[in-house]
Amino acid sequence: MWTQKAARGCATHSASPNKEPGCAGCQSDGAGIGVKACTGCKKVKYCSRVCQKQAWTRGHKNECTLLKDPSLPPLPSSVRAALQLASLMSSTSASEEDKAGILRLEAHDRSTIEQYSDIEQYEVTVASARDLFGRVSPDDPEAFKIRDYVGKILRNSLTLTTPTLDPMGIALDPIACSANHSCNPNASVLFDCPRILMRSLVPIKKDEEVFISYIDNTDPYYRRQAQLKTRYCFKCECSKCRLGPNQREDKWAQSPETLNTKLLNLAALAAARFPTDPADYIGDSKAEKDLSAVQGNIYRNYEGLRNLKDNAQAIKELENVMRICKDSGVWPITRQPYANVRVDLSARMLDEGRLGLALFQMAKTYFLIDPILYPQDFHPVRVLHTWGLAKTLVAAYSSGNDPSQEVDPGVEELFQREFDFVVPIWRILKKLSVDVVKSHGSGSNLTFMVHSLTQQVREGVGMENLREIERDPLHMWREFERWAHYLQY
Ligand SMILES: C[S@@+](CC[C@H](N)C(=O)[O-])C[C@H]1O[C@@H](n2cnc3c(N)ncnc32)[C@H](O)[C@@H]1O
């Protein structure tokens, strides 16, 4: 089952009455992809690429009816997911095999949820989903199974991401859901629409257990523990967690005692605004408590910014978050969420056409951060970041060679300094062509895109020239490495 956070409902269709609507999920025009109309409203359409799996379209039927009720507030994602699962299970178009797979999944219930607040949340979700389902399908016996469905979702759902790893909602797949969690996983789950891929990160022997990571395993220990407890109801005792809160993810650049005094006011402010969250715990000394308040503030700010539509505003605020990390004097650039904020900032800058600044941030991630957070060259996250960098280098190079395009001032300056973009483009793509097969498999969409671009560059530049470029007589690669140090934060 696939579900999505943001409900678009029938508004998408009515917003453009004269235009044949495209996909309400990914917003593509649907040309050449094929779109299917919702079986509920018969209007909103979803494409078979990103918003695939008919289940998604069927799930919309409930939302679509419910969203016509103006008295209803926006549905929480847990309620939405339960409604979609109930709707899927009662439909005739879901295969019996799919249904049997879902029915076999175990569910969490009051006995496995430990904290009172989480039980309360679970009961509210069950009651809301049952009530809403009853309004849409008054006589459907699936309503009585909603408690079990909520428990199944709580126990088994994985974060559904775009191919570039942006969270989109949740996914429930009987096979992917059979893997247990480790913060030091030997495999990863990737969404390569319409398929789910499970890829190994290290050699796995026959009969060895396959572990995936349900959460961002680059987060510090207490945050990982808190997330797994709240979302999946278990205490993680994986090989990394057994070593406690003193691994690389938890390290500070300097002792928390040296936290910049400017930030102490911020800490007091943050502590006053937010009750202590176990996810933010660092230690019991005054300095550690201050720092945990700052950390909580930073995580919450960042999470709030992820869905901000206004790019310019988001860039301003993300830069602010990064400045706080930098000014703290204790935050290493590899400690979360500093590292993730940088990646989001680069993506936002790209959307705004600020190629030069985005390139410098991406170079920092490429040279100084990713090799530490993701030690394997072919780690899927690292491969995706590298792919973003390669595409941005190509875009910068093309913009400077196309008189019809406005060149970003940062890129213009690089051209003036006679930087040869082709050196890093070729070196990165050549290696990426190999790594992407290991990370995503030879048949994945990403592999196809990486190989196509590599081929274009090979044909465009010519093998003879590329051999000279590989020799790099003017030391362009060394110059490129320096970019990682250009920006202050
Ligand atoms: C997707 S299921 C994994 C399959 C699970 N073994 C089962 O049979 O349902 C996720 C659930 O398995 C349990 N689980 C997964 N990894 C675990 C771990 N490392 N330690 C303890 N429980 C774990 C948790 O209850 C979690 O909600």
The ligand as a MOL file (V3000), in Angstrom:
LIG
                    3D

  0  0  0     0  0            999 V3000
M  V30 BEGIN CTAB
M  V30 COUNTS 27 29 0 0 0
M  V30 BEGIN ATOM
M  V30 1 C 8.5530 -4.2740 9.9990 0
M  V30 2 S 8.3850 -5.2730 11.4180 0 CHG=1
M  V30 3 C 9.7360 -6.3280 11.2250 0
M  V30 4 C 9.3180 -7.7050 11.1800 0
M  V30 5 C 9.0190 -8.1720 12.5760 0
M  V30 6 N 10.0620 -9.0480 13.0160 0
M  V30 7 C 7.6800 -8.8320 12.5710 0
M  V30 8 O 7.6520 -10.0190 12.4690 0
M  V30 9 O 6.6670 -8.1340 12.6160 0 CHG=-1
M  V30 10 C 8.8780 -4.1150 12.5750 0
M  V30 11 C 8.6670 -4.5180 13.9880 0
M  V30 12 O 9.5680 -5.5590 14.3430 0
M  V30 13 C 10.1080 -5.2930 15.6180 0
M  V30 14 N 11.5500 -5.0480 15.4490 0
M  V30 15 C 12.1990 -4.7300 14.3180 0
M  V30 16 N 13.5140 -4.6000 14.5120 0
M  V30 17 C 13.7230 -4.8350 15.8120 0
M  V30 18 C 14.8810 -4.8360 16.6310 0
M  V30 19 N 16.0830 -4.5490 16.1410 0
M  V30 20 N 14.7240 -5.1290 17.9520 0
M  V30 21 C 13.5040 -5.3950 18.4610 0
M  V30 22 N 12.3560 -5.4030 17.7400 0
M  V30 23 C 12.4660 -5.1300 16.4240 0
M  V30 24 C 9.3970 -4.0500 16.1500 0
M  V30 25 O 8.3040 -4.4610 16.9120 0
M  V30 26 C 8.9230 -3.3730 14.9170 0
M  V30 27 O 7.7780 -2.5830 15.0920 0
M  V30 END ATOM
M  V30 BEGIN BOND
M  V30 1 1 1 2
M  V30 2 1 2 3
M  V30 3 1 2 10
M  V30 4 1 3 4
M  V30 5 1 4 5
M  V30 6 1 5 6
M  V30 7 1 5 7
M  V30 8 2 7 8
M  V30 9 1 7 9
M  V30 10 1 10 11
M  V30 11 1 11 12
M  V30 12 1 11 26
M  V30 13 1 12 13
M  V30 14 1 13 14
M  V30 15 1 13 24
M  V30 16 1 14 15
M  V30 17 1 14 23
M  V30 18 2 15 16
M  V30 19 1 16 17
M  V30 20 1 17 18
M  V30 21 2 17 23
M  V30 22 1 18 19
M  V30 23 2 18 20
M  V30 24 1 20 21
M  V30 25 2 21 22
M  V30 26 1 22 23
M  V30 27 1 24 25
M  V30 28 1 24 26
M  V30 29 1 26 27
M  V30 END BOND
M  V30 END CTAB
M  END
